[in-house]
Amino acid sequence: MTAPAPLMSLVWTDHVTGRQGFLVVDRLVRGVASGGLRMRPGCTLGEVAGLARGMTMKEALHYNPGGRYVPLGGAKGGLDCDPRAPEAYGLLVRYLRAMRPYIESSWTTGEDLGLTQDLVDRAATEAGLISSIQAVYPLLDDEAAARKRLADAFAVEVDGIGLGELAGGCGVAESVLAALDRASVPYAGARVSVQGLGTMGGATARFLARAGLTVVAVADIKGTIANPAGLDIETLLAARDAYGSVDRHVLRCGDRELPGDAWLSAEAEVLVPAAVSYAIDTAAQEGIGARWIVEAANMPVLPGAEALLAARGVTVLPDVVVNSGTNAWWWWTLFGDIGADADEAFSHIRRSMRALIGLMLDRAEADGTTPRAAAHALVTDRLPVIAERFGWYR
């Protein structure tokens, strides 16, 4: 599917630091677009545009004519800064203040790579915003009840981790399990290597470990932690800092510290890149022996690498499907398809992700193509229906 040009691309330069920020609105549906805000050194307008297009796809893929949640358009924001830098928070506040007209009227945003929702919420308040998602409020039947429902959901914790952090990982893990089930691979004995132990990677690792899989490697900014017998995921999760970096003092005797890219070549059936974009290029793919790569991060596998992987039988399950559960959970909760309850949320996420993974793999098999191409085909089928029913602004 050839992606048309985005509706709007904006480059902002901070008058204090000289650093740049970006906003790309790919499409509007009912006048609103959805997509998070990331902060990382080296973030570019092209990267943000690709992410915004991905958000359009994620929204379309979760369209359910019988549901209360109606898909929005896709957008994304980005800041070229290390989130650990002393100037990062001030930069975030100034960016949100500059983007305030868009956030008030048409762009709903939230956490992404480098930023937590708590931090975005705090900065949004300082920037004079009601909420980072206030543009969607006019579309709600009962704004007060909807906002309370979402706030209550974010207050829910499951074994020390917030429901908002777990929702996306539940969807990624269910994607892995659906792929294993389709191939008749038992969970016990299936090995997983995860890049990133932040919000998405950490939750994914927890759900997979609890499903009976063996997490043999995890990577953070300090390097890779590996143990062929399996890592103690709960201990590692409890020892993370705010950026997903693990305190090495908790490592057990069989745990090994390896270089940062060692997660790629770990002896595992499944790789889960859950950190940065562009993590797997044509050179990096050569060392991969896994059968599946499940994209928890946005755009982690470059197209050239994916073509080479496909040629040697490695299946890449694409980000637009795999990590779409976080965004969908927000809107299912806000619009009232589900309540502020962990069991209800996980059940809804699992059911929806199973259905999407099944549709995508069935389409890939029927068309003789990759799962990513199949996901694009599904979006192509759904966009005209959404446009006809709700309005579509290019």
Phi, psi and omega in degrees: 000125178278123182278124175291165180298147179294159179296320184209136173232132185226132175245128182241137176245125181289127183288345181270311186256342185081000180285156183255149173232161185222150169221127174235123172257110182284310180209154172245136170237126187056028176082006185228146175231152184238139175171141186286177179241122179252155176226118176203148177294132180093003178299138184233164176297320179298320177298314182295323178296319177297320179293322179296320177296320177299325178292323175302318180293315181299317179298316182293322183295333182264013178293125177231109184304335181267358183270163177282326179288122176252129183305147175258183172279184181246142178208171176198149174240157179208149177230130180272084182197146172287123182297344178273351183293146181302329183272001189297315185293317178298321176299316179300315180298315181293322177298312181296325177294319179292326181273002186308317180301325180284320180292326179289331189248325192213347184242115173263131185223175182187199185292152171205195183310125177090348182228140174262160180296322178302317181292318178298317180298316181296316180293323179298318178298315180295330179279359177090015180268151173289316182196157177286350180241022187294340179297337181274347185303320179297345180271356184272145177290318181222093187301315183298314180294321181294315180295322177294319180300316180291319177298318178297321180295320179291340178277347181286135175238146175235109181052046173088358180238136184292149180299323178298328177281329185277335187302311182295318179296327176299318179293319178296313180299320180294328175296318176299312183296322178296320179294318178296317179298319181296327180266005181057039177261120180294148180294316180296123181097342176286131185252145185229141172237131187239129172264115180103127178237032175276212185305305185283312182294319181296314179294320178299314180300319179297310182297321181290319178297320180288340176278352177108000177281161180254115177274110187264345180204142170223145180240139171230193184295338182273344183142196181253137172252126185225148173203111182299340178275351179113139179269154174275091188297319182299321178294318179295319179297321181290341184258014180278152168267188185295343181255008178084014179270133187267134173290115184293348179295342182271356183296144180270174184301324181272357180280135181244144174263123184235170178300162186300328182268005182293340179298331182295322185259011178299146177285096185209152176280332186231131170251136178237094172287115186231029182234266189262162171285158175061034182283333184240106177255188185296328178285315183296328184293340183297328182272001184276126177246003182290161178270331180229142167242121186246111191279092174281328174279168175272128175053047181280337183252120179290148184306318179297320178293321180296321178297318179292320178296315180299322181296334178252019169088013177268125181268126175257117174271118193284152181303323185299336174261307191300315185259018183282352184295326181299306181301315181296320180300317176308308187284324175303319181288311184297316182280346173099016174289331175223163179262186180275066185218130185296313182299318179294319179297311182297320179297316181293317179298313182299316181297315181293317181292321176302315181296316181294316179298318179298314179299316182295314182289325174298317181294319179298319179293316182293323183271351183066042185227188181274160175302325180295315178297323178293320177297318177298321180295320178297319178296317179302324178291324189272329185302316179298326179294316179295317181298318182293323185276324190240350182095137188220119185247120182261000000 
